[in-house]
Structures are given as structure tokens and as C-alpha cells.
């Protein structure tokens, strides 16, 4: 763990933010939104509990820590295997039964009851099982072997053993860390998963208001990650390096069940559950959230900061299609590259720009560069790396998003604010954004075009349809500008969260 020097002697923190794999180490997306939230509410003080995977995966912070963040500490899941001798008391006599209950709730195929979830959370929140008990006790070994004998027929015991320990060890580490965290007036987690679980533990211990915001649905995203890992395992000739030791079949189901159940604990613990659009709110309800606790608050952007970008647009339609995002598989950059082959064939003066960092997945980035070369696009598709989006978007004729998973991408709103129509895959709220979310919104018209996921031909047709039709392009530009000004401003978003924070702190 690392922490700010002011950490433990700073009383009266308003909001404790629980973050997993985002701000301040990862650029863009959710991290930008977190930075926007903290800076936009300077009257509030925040503490930050950051959860990462491996310490080595995070370099320098990409965001400066604002003055109203009075405490920040960092914990890494890979450190969960290190015992700190934190268990200073004798383990309880019923340790074996407590450990079996943890396994029953997290891993057994039978649907857990509400009582089992409450008991699981009490066990972790009250520290009835220490990290040393989990890592080294005979009772822990017997709980694992019992589950293997009763429920596991597919993988080897070695795979089963290490999978369960990889899942569970961070839970005990985080529960242990929660007992040292300075108290805040309320909690705000930006996902379920490990951060959401920590929020549940802290809520049980502190008795405060717990707010959950989900930009994407964590369990859905983990299923995508695991499906990709399974594909990698089954296709060794096309294997990519990933941080996950891919297992297929039963092991994959174990991971999915684990994330679903700690997600269920989070939904039951949170007093208010926020999604970015109605589709995700329905998914939260389907996964166990109480409908009465759910709300939709879309993202918003500071439009006054985009005036210069809008005014800097050149005359006419730049023959440039740009993908703005990290060069990682979930952004499906390869579909954009393949689409550009079709665009350039029909419109030789066109260019494709890939604007985003490549260091997160260097192997995938190298594959993308190889694909550009194999398609003969070296002079037409450019990798620009990380750039300021306000400088890039006005230079684009079309902003293209080919992701296979998104929630409500900020880059679409930013493109509109810069006067750039969009072509986007049919993920998350993108169709709602482009076509409108209600009768009045839909009456504005189309701010671009939505195409099927992983369809380079349809993507190419949509890009060409905008770049080669000035009347249609101008209409899409006008609709995007109207829509973002009417429904997606930073002022609206911050006012809603300010109200939620006020309500949460007053109920403490």
C-alpha cells in the first residue's frame, strides 16, 4: 500500500471513492469522468482507494491529484498472497465452517440465498477469517478440497486450487485494508467487482450511505474478457499474451459465478445504483439490483471548453476518419483498419487516424500495425498515439468507434461538441446517442450512423456515406451539436451527483 502523507490525520472526509484499474493511472473513459467529478465538486473532500492488478503494470500517474483529494492509497491484487501477520488472535473454533460458507456462496452452483449473502458479508466485514487463516490454515485446504470433490469434474485439482485462491485472496486483503481506512461520510464505488465488494464491507462496518455508479456492467465485461481468454486457450497458433491464465469450461464458469455473486452483494449493499442509460439499468435489475434503488444519470461534458475546437474546424469536410481510443482488443481497432481498406478503395484521398496510446497491450498494437501493412495502407492509416482530443477531433470528417463493448462513450459527446458526426458500433448507449433516447430527442434526427459490431464493410459504407454527402454530413453535425447541448452537459451531470452526495451525507 502507498498513501499520501496527509492520509491518516485528515478528518472529516466527505466521500470515499473506490476505484478499480482507473484514475489516476489510466487515461480516458471512466478515469476522465472521475477526474471531471472531483474537479467539478471542489466544495467536497474525497479520499481514494485505488485497486490495481499488478503493481508493475502501473507507471506514473496520468492525472494530477487535486487539492480536494485529501487521502489516497493504492492496493494491488497481486500482493494478496503476501502475509503481513495481520491475524493476531486465535482463529475461531468454527473456522472450517466459516470457510465452507464462503466457498458455498462464491463458487457452488446452487443459487445462494439472501441469508448466505448476508452471512458472507458479515464474515468478511467483521474479520472472522484472517488472511493468514485463508492462506495457510488446514481448514482452508479442507474447504477447497471439499468443494473440488463435490462439484468439480473437469479441470485438474491444481488448476481448481490456484483459481480459487486467485479469486479469494484479494477479498481477504481488501477486508483487512478496510479496517485501516480513514472513515468518510459516504461511499462511492465506480464499479462492482473488487471495488464494489470493498464498498459493501465498508458500508457494513461504517453504516453510511453507499452510492454505486456503473459506466459499464462489470460482470458483462468480465464475461467478455473470459470468453476472449478461452478463445486464446483453444487457438494456440493465434495466442495473444494476456494477464489472465486462460482456462476453459469449468474454470471459466467459476470466474463468472464469482463476479456475479460479489456483484450481487454490491447491489444489495448499495443504497443508490446509477447507470448511464436505460439498457444498463435493466441489466442491473436483471442481475439482482432493486429497481427502486436504480437511476439513470448520463455523462456530460463541459461545453464551454469546446468552443475553440468547434471554431477551429476547417471549411468543408476533412477526408479523414479517426478512431479515438486505446489500442486494445475491446476497441476492435482491426475492424476500423479493415473498414479503411474499403474507404480508401472508393475514396483514394481519404485517411484513417488511430489516436490513442499503445502501451496497454503492445502485442495487439503490433498486430494492428501488421494488419495495416498487409492491407497496403501504410500511407493511409496513421498511428498518432496519445493526443489531446480537442486538437484532433476538429480535423476529422468522421469520428469512428468500433468497440465491442462500451457504456456511454464520452468521445461521442466530445466529437459532437467539436462538430464531428460519428459512426459507431451498436454497443452500449451508442444507438440511443446517435438516434435519440426519447420522442423529443429522436425528433432531432440522426447525429451519425450505427452499424453492427465487427462489420468492416458496413463501417466503410457508413463512413463513405457521410464523407461523400455534404448535405447529410451537415445535418448530422447540426443534430450532434443540438443533442449534446440539450441533454449531455457537465452542469446537468454535476448537479445530479451533487444532489446525490448531499442526500447521502445528510443520511449518515
C-alpha positions in Angstrom: 0.0 0.0 0.0 1.1 3.6 -0.7 -0.7 6.6 0.7 -0.4 10.4 0.7 1.5 11.8 3.7 -1.8 13.5 4.9 -3.6 10.2 4.8 -4.3 9.1 8.4 -4.5 12.5 10.1 -7.1 14.1 7.8 -10.5 14.1 9.5 -13.9 14.8 8.0 -13.6 13.3 4.5 -16.9 13.7 2.7 -16.7 11.0 0.0 -14.6 7.8 -0.2 -14.1 6.9 -3.9 -13.4 3.2 -4.6 -11.7 2.7 -7.9 -10.5 -0.4 -9.7 -8.0 -0.1 -12.5 -8.9 3.5 -13.4 -7.9 7.0 -12.2 -5.2 8.3 -11.7 -3.2 5.7 -13.7 -5.3 5.0 -16.8 -6.2 7.7 -19.3 -9.6 8.4 -20.8 -13.0 6.9 -20.4 -14.0 6.3 -16.7 -10.8 7.9 -15.5 -11.7 11.2 -17.3 -15.1 11.1 -15.8 -13.7 10.6 -12.2 -11.3 13.5 -12.8 -14.2 15.6 -14.0 -16.3 14.7 -11.0 -13.6 15.5 -8.4 -12.7 18.8 -10.1 -16.3 19.8 -10.7 -17.2 19.5 -7.0 -14.4 21.5 -5.3 -16.6 22.1 -2.2 -16.3 18.4 -1.3 -13.3 16.5 0.0 -12.5 13.0 -1.3 -10.5 10.0 -0.2 -9.5 7.5 -2.9 -8.9 3.8 -2.5 -7.3 2.6 -5.8 -7.2 -1.2 -6.6 -4.9 -2.4 -9.3 -3.8 -5.8 -10.6 0.0 -6.0 -10.6 2.0 -3.0 -9.3 4.4 -3.3 -12.3 1.5 -2.6 -14.7 1.1 1.0 -13.5 3.7 3.6 -14.2 3.4 7.3 -13.4 0.0 8.8 -12.6 -1.6 10.3 -15.7 -3.8 12.7 -13.6 -2.6 15.2 -11.0 -4.2 14.7 -7.7 -6.5 17.7 -6.9 -6.3 19.5 -3.6 -9.7 18.3 -2.6 -8.4 14.7 -2.6 -7.1 14.6 0.9 -6.2 10.9 1.1 -5.2 8.3 -1.5 -3.9 4.8 -1.1 -3.2 2.1 -3.6 -3.6 -1.7 -3.2 -2.6 -4.3 -5.8 -4.4 -7.7 -6.1 -1.1 -9.5 -6.8 0.0 -8.5 -3.3 -2.8 -10.5 -1.7 -0.5 -13.5 -1.5 1.8 -11.8 0.9 1.1 -12.4 4.5 1.6 -9.4 6.8 0.9 -11.3 10.0 -2.3 -9.4 10.5 -4.0 -12.2 12.3 -3.0 -11.5 15.9 -5.8 -13.6 17.6 -6.6 -17.2 17.6 -8.8 -18.3 14.7 -12.4 -19.1 15.6 -13.3 -22.6 16.5 -15.8 -22.7 13.7 -13.2 -21.5 11.1 -13.8 -24.6 8.9 -17.5 -24.0 8.7 -17.0 -20.2 8.0 -14.6 -21.0 5.2 -17.0 -23.6 3.7 -19.8 -20.9 3.8 -17.5 -18.6 1.8 -17.0 -21.3 -0.8 -20.7 -22.2 -0.9 -21.6 -18.6 -1.5 -18.9 -17.7 -4.1 -18.5 -20.9 -6.0 -21.1 -23.6 -5.5 -23.6 -24.0 -8.5 -26.7 -23.6 -6.3 -28.2 -20.1 -6.3 -27.3 -18.6 -2.9 -29.9 -17.3 -0.6 -30.2 -13.8 0.8 -29.1 -15.1 4.2 -26.0 -16.7 2.7 -25.0 -13.4 1.1 -25.5 -11.5 4.4 -23.5 -14.2 6.3 -20.7 -14.0 3.8 -20.5 -10.2 4.1 -20.6 -10.3 7.9 -17.8 -12.8 7.9 -15.5 -10.6 5.8 -16.6 -7.3 7.3 -16.1 -8.4 10.9 -12.7 -10.1 10.2 -13.8 -13.5 11.4 -11.4 -15.1 8.9 -7.9 -13.5 8.6 -5.8 -13.5 5.6 -3.3 -15.9 7.2 -6.2 -18.3 8.0 -7.2 -18.3 4.3 -3.7 -18.7 3.0 -2.2 -21.2 5.4 -4.7 -23.0 7.6 -5.7 -26.6 7.3 -9.3 -25.6 7.4 -8.8 -23.6 4.2 -7.3 -26.5 2.5 -10.2 -28.8 3.5 -12.7 -26.3 2.3 -11.1 -26.2 -1.1 -10.7 -30.0 -1.4 -14.3 -30.5 -0.2 -15.6 -28.2 -3.0 -13.5 -29.9 -5.6 -14.7 -33.4 -4.6 -18.4 -32.4 -4.6 -18.6 -30.1 -7.6 -15.6 -30.2 -9.9 -15.0 -32.9 -12.5 -13.4 -31.1 -15.4 -10.1 -29.4 -14.5 -7.2 -30.7 -12.6 -7.1 -30.1 -8.8 -4.1 -27.8 -9.3 -6.0 -25.6 -11.6 -9.0 -25.5 -9.3 -6.9 -24.8 -6.2 -5.0 -21.9 -7.7 -8.1 -20.4 -9.4 -10.0 -20.3 -6.1 -7.0 -18.8 -4.3 -6.5 -16.2 -7.0 -10.2 -15.1 -6.7 -10.5 -15.2 -2.9 -7.1 -13.9 -1.6 -7.9 -10.3 -2.7 -11.2 -10.3 -0.8 -9.3 -11.0 2.5 -6.7 -8.5 1.7 -9.3 -5.8 1.0 -11.3 -6.6 4.0 -8.1 -6.3 6.1 -7.3 -2.9 4.5 -10.8 -1.7 5.1 -10.1 -1.7 8.9 -7.3 0.9 8.5 -9.0 3.2 6.1 -10.0 6.7 7.5 -13.7 7.0 7.7 -15.7 9.1 5.3 -19.3 10.4 5.5 -20.3 8.3 2.5 -19.0 5.7 -0.1 -19.0 5.9 -3.8 -17.8 2.9 -5.9 -17.4 3.2 -9.7 -17.9 -0.5 -10.4 -19.0 -3.7 -8.8 -16.1 -6.3 -8.8 -13.5 -6.0 -6.1 -14.1 -2.2 -5.6 -17.8 -2.8 -5.2 -17.1 -5.6 -2.7 -14.9 -3.3 -0.7 -17.7 -0.8 -0.6 -20.1 -3.5 0.7 -17.6 -4.3 3.5 -17.1 -0.6 4.4 -20.8 0.1 4.4 -21.4 -2.8 6.8 -18.6 -1.5 9.0 -19.4 2.2 8.9 -23.2 2.1 8.4 -23.0 5.0 5.9 -24.7 5.7 2.6 -23.3 3.7 -0.3 -23.6 5.0 -3.9 -22.7 2.8 -6.8 -22.1 4.1 -10.4 -21.6 1.7 -13.2 -20.3 3.0 -16.6 -20.2 -0.5 -18.0 -21.7 -3.6 -16.4 -18.7 -5.2 -14.7 -19.9 -8.8 -14.8 -20.7 -8.4 -18.6 -17.2 -7.0 -19.3 -15.5 -9.8 -17.3 -17.5 -12.4 -19.3 -16.1 -10.8 -22.5 -12.6 -10.9 -21.1 -13.0 -14.6 -20.1 -14.5 -15.5 -23.4 -11.6 -14.0 -25.1 -9.2 -15.8 -22.8 -11.0 -19.1 -23.6 -10.7 -18.5 -27.3 -7.0 -17.8 -26.9 -6.5 -21.1 -25.0 -8.3 -23.0 -27.7 -6.4 -21.3 -30.6 -2.7 -21.6 -29.6 -1.5 -20.7 -33.0 -3.0 -17.2 -32.6 -2.4 -16.9 -28.9 -2.0 -13.3 -27.5 -0.2 -12.5 -24.3 -2.7 -11.6 -21.6 -2.6 -11.1 -17.9 -5.1 -14.0 -17.4 -4.1 -17.7 -17.3 -6.9 -18.8 -19.6 -8.8 -21.9 -18.6 -11.9 -23.2 -20.5 -15.0 -24.9 -19.3 -15.5 -25.2 -15.6 -12.8 -22.7 -14.6 -14.3 -20.0 -16.7 -17.7 -20.7 -15.1 -16.1 -20.4 -11.7 -14.8 -16.9 -12.5 -18.1 -15.8 -14.0 -20.0 -17.1 -10.9 -17.6 -15.4 -8.6 -18.0 -12.0 -10.3 -21.8 -12.4 -10.4 -22.0 -13.1 -6.7 -19.8 -10.4 -5.4 -21.7 -8.1 -7.8 -24.9 -9.3 -6.2 -23.5 -8.4 -2.7 -22.7 -4.9 -4.1 -26.2 -4.4 -5.5 -27.8 -5.5 -2.2 -25.5 -3.2 -0.2 -25.7 0.0 -2.3 -28.5 2.5 -1.4 -28.4 4.2 -4.8 -27.3 2.4 -8.1 -26.5 4.6 -11.1 -26.2 3.6 -14.8 -25.6 5.7 -17.8 -28.6 4.6 -19.9 -31.7 2.6 -19.6 -30.4 -0.5 -21.2 -27.8 -0.9 -18.5 -30.3 -0.1 -15.7 -32.4 -3.0 -16.9 -29.3 -5.2 -16.9 -28.6 -4.2 -13.3 -32.1 -5.2 -12.3 -31.7 -8.5 -14.2 -28.5 -9.1 -12.2 -30.2 -8.5 -8.8 -30.4 -4.7 -8.3 -33.6 -3.4 -6.6 -35.4 -1.4 -9.3 -36.4 1.2 -6.7 -32.7 1.9 -6.0 -31.7 2.4 -9.6 -31.4 5.6 -11.6 -30.0 6.8 -14.9 -27.6 9.7 -15.0 -25.8 10.2 -18.4 -22.4 11.5 -18.7 -21.9 15.2 -19.6 -19.1 17.4 -20.9 -18.0 20.9 -20.3 -19.2 22.5 -23.5 -17.5 25.9 -22.9 -14.1 24.2 -23.2 -15.1 23.0 -26.7 -15.9 26.4 -28.3 -12.4 26.9 -29.6 -12.3 23.4 -31.0 -15.5 24.0 -32.9 -14.4 27.3 -34.2 -11.1 25.8 -35.4 -12.8 23.4 -37.8 -11.6 23.9 -41.4 -14.0 24.7 -44.2 -15.6 21.7 -45.8 -15.4 18.1 -44.8 -11.9 16.7 -44.0 -11.5 13.4 -45.8 -10.3 11.8 -42.5 -11.9 9.1 -40.4 -10.5 8.8 -36.9 -10.7 6.2 -34.2 -10.0 7.9 -30.8 -9.3 5.3 -28.1 -6.8 3.0 -26.6 -5.3 0.4 -29.0 -6.7 -2.7 -27.2 -8.9 -5.6 -28.3 -12.1 -4.3 -26.8 -11.9 -1.2 -29.1 -11.7 -3.6 -32.1 -9.2 -1.4 -33.9 -8.7 -4.1 -36.5 -12.3 -3.6 -37.7 -11.5 0.1 -38.2 -8.4 -0.8 -40.2 -10.3 -3.2 -42.4 -13.0 -0.7 -42.9 -10.4 1.8 -44.1 -9.4 -0.6 -46.8 -12.9 -0.2 -48.3 -13.0 3.5 -47.7 -9.6 4.2 -49.4 -10.6 1.9 -52.3 -13.7 4.1 -53.0 -12.2 7.4 -51.9 -8.4 7.4 -52.5 -7.8 10.8 -50.9 -9.3 9.5 -47.5 -7.1 8.8 -44.5 -7.6 6.9 -41.3 -6.2 8.1 -38.0 -5.8 5.9 -34.9 -5.5 8.2 -32.0 -4.7 6.6 -28.7 -2.0 5.0 -26.5 -0.5 1.7 -27.5 1.4 0.7 -24.3 -1.5 -1.1 -22.6 -1.4 -4.1 -25.0 1.8 -3.8 -27.1 1.2 -7.2 -28.8 -2.2 -6.2 -30.0 -0.8 -2.8 -31.2 1.9 -4.7 -33.1 -0.8 -6.9 -34.8 -2.7 -3.7 -35.8 0.4 -2.3 -37.4 1.0 -5.6 -39.2 -2.6 -5.6 -40.5 -2.1 -2.0 -41.9 0.9 -3.2 -43.7 -0.7 -6.4 -45.0 -3.6 -4.4 -46.4 -1.3 -1.9 -48.1 -2.5 1.0 -46.0 0.9 2.3 -44.7 0.4 5.6 -46.4 -3.2 5.9 -45.5 -3.6 4.8 -41.9 -1.6 6.6 -39.3 -1.0 5.8 -35.6 -0.8 9.1 -33.8 -0.5 7.8 -30.2 -2.0 9.8 -27.4 -3.1 13.3 -28.4 -5.3 16.0 -26.9 -8.8 15.2 -28.3 -9.7 18.9 -28.6 -6.9 19.2 -31.1 -7.7 16.1 -33.1 -11.5 16.0 -33.4 -11.9 19.2 -35.4 -9.5 17.7 -38.0 -11.8 14.7 -38.6 -14.6 14.4 -41.0 -16.0 11.4 -39.1 -15.2 10.0 -35.7 -15.4 6.2 -35.7 -16.0 3.9 -32.8 -15.7 0.2 -33.5 -15.7 -1.1 -29.9 -17.2 -4.5 -29.0 -18.3 -3.2 -25.6 -19.0 0.3 -24.3 -21.4 2.1 -21.9 -21.8 5.7 -22.8 -18.6 6.7 -24.5 -17.5 10.3 -23.8 -15.7 10.5 -27.1 -19.0 10.5 -28.9 -20.2 13.6 -26.9 -16.8 15.2 -27.5 -17.0 14.6 -31.2 -20.3 16.3 -31.4 -19.1 19.3 -29.4 -16.3 19.6 -31.9 -18.8 19.5 -34.8 -17.9 16.0 -35.9 -20.5 13.4 -36.9 -19.9 9.8 -35.7 -20.1 6.2 -37.0 -20.3 3.8 -34.1 -20.9 0.1 -33.5 -24.1 -0.9 -31.9 -22.9 -1.2 -28.3 -24.0 0.3 -25.0 -25.9 3.5 -25.4 -24.5 4.4 -28.8 -27.7 3.8 -30.7 -29.6 5.9 -28.1 -27.0 8.6 -28.5 -27.0 8.7 -32.3 -30.7 8.2 -32.9 -32.2 9.8 -29.7 -33.4 8.4 -26.4 -37.0 9.7 -26.3 -39.6 11.2 -28.6 -38.3 14.8 -28.4 -34.7 13.6 -28.7 -35.5 11.4 -31.7 -37.3 14.2 -33.4 -33.9 16.0 -33.7 -32.7 13.4 -36.2 -29.6 11.3 -36.7 -26.1 12.5 -35.5 -24.3 9.9 -37.5 -24.8 6.2 -38.1 -24.9 3.0 -36.1 -23.5 -0.3 -37.6 -23.2 -3.9 -36.4 -20.3 -4.9 -34.3 -17.2 -6.2 -36.1 -18.6 -5.4 -39.6 -15.9 -3.6 -41.6 -18.0 -3.4 -44.8 -20.9 -1.7 -43.0 -18.5 0.6 -41.2 -16.8 1.6 -44.5 -20.2 2.3 -46.1 -21.3 4.4 -43.2 -18.0 6.4 -43.3 -18.3 7.0 -47.1 -22.0 7.9 -46.8 -21.1 10.8 -44.5 -17.8 11.9 -46.1 -19.3 12.0 -49.7 -22.6 13.6 -48.9 -22.2 17.2 -47.7 -25.9 17.8 -47.0 -26.2 14.6 -44.9 -22.9 15.4 -43.1 -24.1 19.0 -42.2 -27.4 17.7 -41.0 -25.6 15.1 -38.7 -23.3 17.8 -37.5 -26.2 20.1 -36.5 -28.1 17.3 -34.8 -25.0 16.3 -32.7 -24.5 19.8 -31.6 -28.1 20.2 -30.6 -28.2 16.9 -28.8 -25.1 17.4 -26.7 -26.1 20.9 -25.7 -29.6 19.9 -24.7 -29.0 16.5 -22.9 -25.3 15.9 -22.1 -23.8 18.9 -20.4 -21.4 18.7 -17.5 -23.6 21.1 -15.5 -26.5 18.6 -15.6 -24.4 15.7 -14.6 -22.6 17.5 -11.7 -25.9 18.9 -10.4 -27.3 15.4 -10.2 -24.3 14.0 -8.4 -24.1 17.0 -6.1 -27.6 16.2 -5.0 -26.9 12.6 -4.5 -23.8 13.4 -2.4 -25.8 15.8 -0.3 -28.6 13.3 0.3 -26.1 10.6 1.2 -24.1 12.7 3.6 -27.3 14.0 5.3 -28.5 10.5 5.9 -25.2 9.5 7.6 
